[in-house]
Amino acid sequence: MTHKELVDQVSVSFFKQRGKMESRRSWLAMRNYLEQLDCEQLKAMLREVA
């Protein structure tokens, strides 16, 4: 799985868990944060969310 795919999956998982999307600004802030993480950190986040 590529880094971009992991970022996409983690962000989708967070929004599914919360049940709604906050503002576009908060979504972009979260995406920027996730893009700074490495693949192992993103995989760990996916395991925690699941």
C-alpha atoms as one frame of an Amber mdcrd trajectory, in Angstrom:
protein
   0.000   0.000   0.000   1.378   3.407  -0.913   1.801   6.286   1.515  -1.029
   8.210  -0.170  -3.367   5.225   0.115  -2.558   4.910   3.822  -3.247   8.624
   4.373  -6.579   8.228   2.560  -7.560   5.187   4.603  -6.673   6.757   7.945
  -8.558   9.968   7.189 -11.642   8.035   6.010 -11.511   5.870   9.141 -11.431
   8.914  11.415 -14.414  10.503   9.716 -16.401   7.264   9.734 -15.753   6.985
  13.449 -16.879  10.554  14.144 -19.902  10.256  11.903 -19.495  13.650  10.269
 -16.926  15.813   8.591 -15.907  18.953  10.373 -14.936  21.992   8.369 -12.834
  21.697   5.237 -10.104  23.546   7.110  -9.923  20.938   9.869  -9.974  18.157
   7.260  -7.028  19.764   5.449  -5.138  20.207   8.720  -5.589  16.539   9.543
  -4.521  15.483   6.022  -1.393  17.647   6.282  -0.534  16.038   9.611  -1.090
  12.515   8.263   1.059  13.197   5.218   3.992  13.990   7.521   3.849  10.553
   9.165   5.714   7.556   7.806   3.991   4.388   6.607   4.548   2.485   9.853
   2.940   5.251  11.911  -0.043   5.328   9.557  -0.435   1.543   9.753  -0.367
   1.741  13.545  -3.100   4.391  13.462  -5.232   2.176  11.216  -4.873  -0.695
  13.667  -5.971   1.566  16.544  -9.000   2.882  14.679 -10.174  -0.543  13.486
